[in-house]
Structures are given as structure tokens and as C-alpha cells.
Amino acid sequence: MKRPVLVSIFLVVAMAVSFLLPKPHYTSANVLSLLKVPAEFAGWKSQDVSKIINMGEDGKKFISDIFARLYQDRKGRQLMLLILDAGNFHNPKVCYGSSGFAVKELDAVDFTVGNVSVKANTLLLQRQKSNLVMFYWLCIDKKMVNWSEQKFLELWYSLTNTKKAGLMIRLDVPATGITPQECAKTAGDFIRALNHSLSIANSEYLFGK
């Protein structure tokens, strides 16, 4: 049998095993417990809101931990930093759309963080009189990945029963009365200030290397 055919058969069988066998609860490398994200830095102060976020029973199966803080700087600018340690990420566009928000996908925004360029997916979320701009990206084992790469790695780690540091990083910026461009400026200023306060190892978990 030719090698390409063997490879194709292996992939089909691997996917069948992965999707047909009972899925275990997600087991992470417990990265969030090791990350040292300061509550205050460079004029930004925060309030921990992780305990009030309800994951639900389904969420607990694939979400290991949540980091969530509301930050505000001296100028009164606000945002929420949300970090999810999970085994299978849901696209926020779908989640918020099914929760009653009008969701508009905006152009991705590139943030320069030290020597790294972070390409953040960007959504405008609207409900009644509240507007929110969300910037988010995926970083697995210190490598920035897109949705297709994340799905492939999810399958690979599942087949090899290997723990991984799989994080979704989100910045939610209130956009009532300001433009998405101004929200991006706030997010960029925050990210750069945060990066200066982190160790190299912690920075790589959030922004890649």
C-alpha cells in the first residue's frame, strides 16, 4: 500500500477515535496558577472578578481555570482582561451572537509587544445602549495560533494524552461614546504596560515568542 494512502487512513482512524470515544475532562498544565499578573502596574489598578463568572457544567468540562480582572488607569480608561485556560475554545462571535448581542467582526488589530507582533481578532458587540469592543487571540505552549491550528493541536494533544498550556487572552473595552480605534489605542497601551511588568516566561505564555 502506498505511503500517502496509509497516512490518509491513519488520519481518518485517528479522528474517528478522537471523536467517538468518551471525552475526558480537560487536564491543563495549570499555567494560570503560575502566571504572575500584577493587580497594579504603571497607573493601572484592578478588581478581581473571576469568582463571579459562571462557567456552567458544560464549561467545567473543558475550562480548567479563569483569570478575570477589571482594570482602570489614571485617565479613567477601563477594560477587562480575561484569560481562559481551556482544552477547546468556542469562538466568541458565536457565543455572544447566541446571547442576544449584535456582533460585527472588525479588521484584526496588530499589537506590538516587545519583539513580538500580536494579531488580535476584533469584534464589536452591541446590545441595547451598550457597546463593547473585544480583542482576543489564542496562545498554545507560547505560540500564537489561529482557529485551524488550534483545532489541529487539540486533536494532536488529545491523541497523545499530553498536557498543554492552551490560553485564550481577551481584552474587553467599553465602546460607548468612543470609536473602535480609540478602544484599540486603550488596549495597546494596556498590553505594552502589562508586558513591561511581566517576566519573560510569563509574557511568552500570553503573547508568544
Secondary structure as UniProt FT lines:
FT   HELIX           3..20
FT   TURN            32..34
FT   STRAND          40..41
FT   TURN            42..43
FT   STRAND          44..48
FT   HELIX           50..52
FT   HELIX           56..62
FT   STRAND          63..72
FT   TURN            74..75
FT   STRAND          78..86
FT   HELIX           92..97
FT   TURN            98..100
FT   STRAND          102..113
FT   TURN            114..115
FT   STRAND          116..127
FT   TURN            128..129
FT   STRAND          130..140
FT   TURN            141..142
FT   STRAND          143..145
FT   HELIX           147..160
FT   STRAND          166..174
FT   TURN            176..177
FT   HELIX           180..197
FT   HELIX           200..207
//
